[in-house]
Amino acid sequence: MSTRCFVALLPDTATREALGALRPCRGAGCTPVPVSDLHVTLQFCAALDDAGVAAATTALPGLATALPPLAPAGFTVWKTSPRRAALVLCYRSNDQVRALHEALRRHFEPERTEPPAWRPHVTLARGDPAHLGDLTGRGIEAAPPFRGRSLALIASTAGPRGYEHQIVASQDVPAMGGSSRADPA
């Protein structure tokens, strides 16, 4: 059996709580992402069979490196179809998170020669683009830096309320203090 998976950076408790407070309220055309599902996706793994899940689980400890906090870059809406979109908080990348993303890409897509477009972000809500667009005017000063707590392999399955996430394996990342030397991504 194969499972749709991705590798994510999970936030520490303070970051998760701050991001949870930024989510819009459920309403017409807007569904907030559950607080427990807030994360930065680092690499999609597509469908993994049992052997692929085991290999990914085994690889996590070697990939978990200290990461400086990611600086917030702004809110935006990414359209996924004419009637569906995601409200995201984008973050500025830095050398360490780019290196981790690239290591994951090489692990899961070794035959791919050109890196895919990727930008660190947290999805806060999904819904109708017309309703989500009003939420992007928030000031960036309300957004927390993203401090990672652990790398996680997450299984994503379609359910009646959209995709449901389940952590398959996780590995704490070593602590790193200070601020990030973020550059535009």
C-alpha positions as CSV (number, residue, x, y, z in Angstrom):
1,M,0.0,0.0,0.0
2,S,1.3,3.5,-0.8
3,T,0.8,6.6,1.3
4,R,1.0,10.3,0.1
5,C,3.7,11.8,2.3
6,F,5.8,14.9,2.8
7,V,8.6,16.1,5.1
8,A,7.8,19.1,7.2
9,L,9.5,21.4,9.8
10,L,7.2,21.5,12.8
11,P,7.1,24.7,14.9
12,D,8.1,24.9,18.5
13,T,5.2,25.5,21.0
14,A,5.5,29.3,21.1
15,T,5.6,29.6,17.3
16,R,2.6,27.2,16.9
17,E,0.5,29.3,19.3
18,A,1.4,32.5,17.6
19,L,0.6,31.1,14.2
20,G,-2.7,29.7,15.5
21,A,-3.7,33.2,16.6
22,L,-3.1,34.5,13.1
23,R,-5.5,32.1,11.5
24,P,-8.8,33.6,10.3
25,C,-12.0,32.5,11.9
26,R,-14.0,29.8,10.1
27,G,-16.7,31.4,8.0
28,A,-18.2,31.6,4.6
29,G,-15.5,30.6,2.1
30,C,-12.8,30.2,4.8
31,T,-11.5,27.1,6.6
32,P,-8.6,27.6,9.0
33,V,-5.9,24.9,9.1
34,P,-6.0,23.1,12.4
35,V,-3.4,24.4,14.8
36,S,-1.9,20.9,15.1
37,D,-1.3,20.8,11.3
38,L,0.7,24.1,11.0
39,H,4.1,23.5,9.5
40,V,6.6,24.5,6.8
41,T,6.6,21.8,4.0
42,L,10.2,21.0,3.1
43,Q,9.7,18.2,0.5
44,F,6.8,16.3,-1.0
45,C,7.5,12.6,-1.2
46,A,4.5,11.6,-3.3
47,A,3.2,8.1,-2.7
48,L,5.6,6.0,-0.6
49,D,5.2,2.3,-0.1
50,D,6.1,0.6,3.2
51,A,9.8,0.4,2.2
52,G,9.8,4.0,1.2
53,V,8.3,5.1,4.5
54,A,10.9,3.0,6.4
55,A,13.7,4.5,4.3
56,A,12.4,8.1,5.0
57,T,12.0,7.3,8.7
58,T,15.6,6.1,8.8
59,A,16.9,9.1,7.0
60,L,15.3,11.7,9.3
61,P,18.0,11.6,12.1
62,G,20.8,12.3,9.6
63,L,18.9,15.3,8.1
64,A,17.9,17.0,11.3
65,T,20.3,19.9,11.6
66,A,20.2,23.1,13.7
67,L,18.2,25.8,11.9
68,P,18.1,29.5,12.7
69,P,14.6,31.0,12.9
70,L,13.0,31.9,9.6
71,A,12.0,35.6,9.3
72,P,8.5,36.4,8.2
73,A,8.2,37.9,4.7
74,G,4.4,38.5,4.3
75,F,1.0,37.2,3.8
76,T,-0.3,36.1,0.4
77,V,-3.0,34.0,-1.3
78,W,-1.9,31.2,-3.6
79,K,-4.7,30.1,-5.9
80,T,-4.9,26.4,-6.4
81,S,-7.9,26.6,-8.8
82,P,-10.4,29.3,-9.8
83,R,-12.5,28.6,-6.7
84,R,-9.9,27.4,-4.2
85,A,-6.9,29.1,-2.6
86,A,-4.6,29.0,0.4
87,L,-3.8,31.9,2.7
88,V,-0.1,31.6,3.5
89,L,2.5,33.3,5.6
90,C,5.7,33.3,3.6
91,Y,9.1,33.2,5.3
92,R,12.5,34.3,4.1
93,S,14.8,31.4,3.4
94,N,18.3,31.1,4.7
95,D,21.4,29.0,3.9
96,Q,20.6,26.3,6.4
97,V,17.0,25.7,5.4
98,R,17.9,25.8,1.7
99,A,20.6,23.2,2.3
100,L,18.1,21.0,4.2
101,H,15.5,21.4,1.4
102,E,18.1,20.4,-1.2
103,A,19.3,17.4,0.9
104,L,15.6,16.2,1.1
105,R,15.1,16.8,-2.6
106,R,18.2,14.7,-3.5
107,H,16.9,11.9,-1.1
108,F,13.4,11.8,-2.6
109,E,14.0,12.9,-6.2
110,P,17.6,11.8,-7.0
111,E,16.9,11.8,-10.8
112,R,15.6,15.4,-10.9
113,T,18.3,17.7,-12.2
114,E,16.6,21.0,-11.8
115,P,15.4,22.0,-8.4
116,P,11.7,22.8,-8.1
117,A,10.4,26.2,-7.1
118,W,10.1,26.3,-3.4
119,R,9.5,29.0,-0.8
120,P,9.2,28.4,2.9
121,H,5.6,29.1,4.0
122,V,2.9,28.1,6.5
123,T,-0.7,27.6,5.2
124,L,-3.1,29.3,7.6
125,A,-6.4,28.7,5.9
126,R,-8.0,27.4,2.7
127,G,-11.1,28.6,0.9
128,D,-12.5,30.9,-1.7
129,P,-9.9,33.3,-3.1
130,A,-12.4,36.2,-2.9
131,H,-12.7,35.7,0.9
132,L,-9.0,35.0,1.6
133,G,-7.7,38.0,-0.3
134,D,-9.1,40.4,2.3
135,L,-6.8,38.8,4.9
136,T,-3.5,39.5,3.3
137,G,-3.4,43.2,4.4
138,R,-2.2,42.3,7.9
139,G,1.0,43.9,9.0
140,I,4.0,41.6,9.0
141,E,4.8,42.8,12.5
142,A,2.1,40.4,13.8
143,A,3.9,37.4,12.3
144,P,6.3,35.4,14.4
145,P,9.6,34.1,13.3
146,F,9.3,30.4,12.5
147,R,11.4,28.4,15.0
148,G,11.5,24.7,14.1
149,R,11.2,22.0,16.8
150,S,11.4,18.8,14.7
151,L,11.5,17.3,11.2
152,A,8.5,15.1,10.5
153,L,7.5,12.6,7.9
154,I,3.7,13.2,7.6
155,A,1.2,11.0,5.9
156,S,-1.6,13.0,4.2
157,T,-4.9,11.2,3.4
158,A,-8.0,12.6,1.8
159,G,-10.9,12.8,4.2
160,P,-14.4,14.4,4.3
161,R,-12.9,17.7,5.5
162,G,-10.0,17.8,3.2
163,Y,-6.6,16.2,3.7
164,E,-5.8,14.9,7.2
165,H,-2.3,14.7,8.5
166,Q,-0.7,12.1,10.6
167,I,2.9,12.2,11.8
168,V,4.6,8.9,10.8
169,A,8.0,9.7,12.3
170,S,9.8,12.8,13.7
171,Q,13.2,13.8,14.7
172,D,14.0,16.8,16.9
173,V,16.3,19.4,15.4
174,P,19.2,20.6,17.5
175,A,18.6,24.0,19.2
176,M,20.1,27.1,17.6
177,G,19.8,30.5,19.2
178,G,20.0,34.0,17.7
179,S,18.3,35.5,14.7
180,S,18.4,34.3,11.1
181,R,20.5,35.9,8.4
182,A,17.6,35.7,6.0
183,D,17.9,36.7,2.5
184,P,15.1,37.2,0.0
185,A,13.8,34.0,-1.5
